[in-house]
Amino acid sequence: MDLAQEVYEIAEHLPKNETYGLVSQMTRAAVSVPSNIAEGSGRTNKDFAHFLSIALGSLFELNTQIMLAERIGYIDNSQSENLQTKANKLQMMISGFKSRMEQDIDHPVIEL
């Protein structure tokens, strides 16, 4: 949620001619991450793992869009690095959680 909020705050300062281009892509990708985690959390572990994969894909998209925004000159290097660092940290957290969840799916604990 924090990353999505930060993307929205930065997007407010991007050129208006990008409203339906890069701004739309960045905000959609950013909002997709917590949305897919939330949606998946109400499902089975197998489905949840799938939704985590979608969230990861959105983070990779967002990273690409951040890099593009920097290359075009819409955001500065410090903004880009800050957002990419946060996105990368989330990627690692979600990947670790997903891996653990998939281990539990493959090897369920049976309580007696």
C-alpha positions in Angstrom: 0.0 0.0 0.0 2.8 2.4 0.8 4.5 1.9 -2.6 1.2 2.4 -4.4 0.6 5.6 -2.4 4.0 6.9 -3.2 3.6 6.1 -6.9 0.3 8.1 -6.9 2.0 11.0 -5.2 4.8 11.1 -7.8 2.3 10.5 -10.7 0.5 13.7 -9.7 3.6 15.6 -10.8 4.1 13.9 -14.1 3.1 15.7 -17.4 -0.6 15.8 -18.0 -0.1 14.5 -21.5 1.0 11.2 -19.8 -2.3 10.8 -18.0 -3.5 8.0 -20.2 0.0 6.7 -20.9 2.8 6.2 -18.4 0.9 7.6 -15.5 -2.0 5.2 -16.1 0.4 2.3 -16.5 2.4 3.1 -13.3 -0.7 3.6 -11.1 -2.4 0.5 -12.4 0.7 -1.6 -11.8 1.2 -0.1 -8.3 -2.4 -0.7 -7.3 -2.4 -4.2 -8.7 0.2 -5.4 -6.2 -1.8 -4.9 -2.9 -5.1 -5.7 -4.8 -3.9 -9.1 -5.9 -2.5 -9.9 -2.5 -5.8 -8.9 -0.9 -7.9 -10.9 -3.4 -5.6 -14.0 -3.1 -5.7 -14.0 0.6 -9.3 -14.9 0.6 -8.7 -18.0 -1.6 -7.0 -21.4 -1.2 -3.3 -21.5 -0.8 -2.9 -22.7 -4.4 -4.9 -19.8 -5.7 -3.2 -17.4 -3.3 0.2 -18.4 -4.7 -1.2 -17.6 -8.2 -2.3 -14.2 -7.1 1.1 -13.6 -5.6 2.6 -14.4 -9.0 0.4 -11.7 -10.5 1.5 -9.2 -7.9 5.1 -10.0 -8.7 4.5 -9.5 -12.4 3.0 -6.1 -11.6 6.1 -5.2 -9.5 8.3 -6.1 -12.5 6.1 -3.9 -14.7 6.3 -1.0 -12.3 10.1 -1.3 -12.1 10.3 -1.0 -15.9 7.9 2.0 -15.9 9.9 3.7 -13.1 13.1 3.2 -15.2 11.4 4.6 -18.2 10.1 7.7 -16.3 13.6 8.4 -15.1 15.1 8.0 -18.6 12.6 10.3 -20.1 13.3 12.8 -17.3 9.9 12.7 -15.6 11.4 11.7 -12.3 14.9 12.2 -10.9 17.4 9.5 -10.0 16.7 9.7 -6.3 13.0 9.2 -6.8 13.7 6.3 -9.2 16.1 4.6 -6.8 13.8 5.0 -3.9 10.8 3.5 -5.7 12.9 0.7 -7.2 14.4 -0.2 -3.8 10.9 -0.4 -2.3 9.7 -2.5 -5.3 12.7 -4.8 -5.1 12.2 -5.3 -1.4 8.5 -6.2 -2.0 9.6 -8.6 -4.7 11.9 -10.4 -2.3 9.2 -10.6 0.4 6.5 -11.8 -1.9 8.8 -14.3 -3.6 9.8 -15.7 -0.2 6.3 -15.9 1.0 5.1 -17.5 -2.2 7.9 -20.1 -2.0 7.1 -21.0 1.5 3.4 -21.3 0.6 4.2 -23.6 -2.3 6.3 -25.8 -0.1 3.3 -26.1 2.3 1.0 -26.9 -0.7 3.4 -29.6 -1.9 4.1 -31.0 1.6 1.1 -30.3 3.8 1.5 -30.7 7.5 -1.0 -33.4 8.8 -2.0 -32.9 12.4 -3.1 -36.0 14.3 
